[in-house]
């Protein structure tokens, strides 16, 4: 058999021979909530990709890394970045303080939702059987 027609594993481990392995492309599954690539998020938010990466590193924006190390974002990432920017410019907060404010705002939203749910449940008549 000529060397050009050998299988990739043929010749592996022999001195002086090179094994050629085919590359495998990793595809993202469509069922993931993380479907926006970095370029799309940076373009929609109007920020450079380096700043978006910094937001991810600080935990201000949620992202997922694929097997190639690329960042993928949820559909709401540009609005989350806009929220961070509004807090930064409107309140003159540093990024660490913005993280605390975002956590508090999320907690307030959860508490208000629970309160509305309990108020609705209290208004409904209970049936005694």
Order of alpha helices (4+ residues) and beta strands (2+ residues): beta-alpha-alpha-beta-beta-alpha-alpha
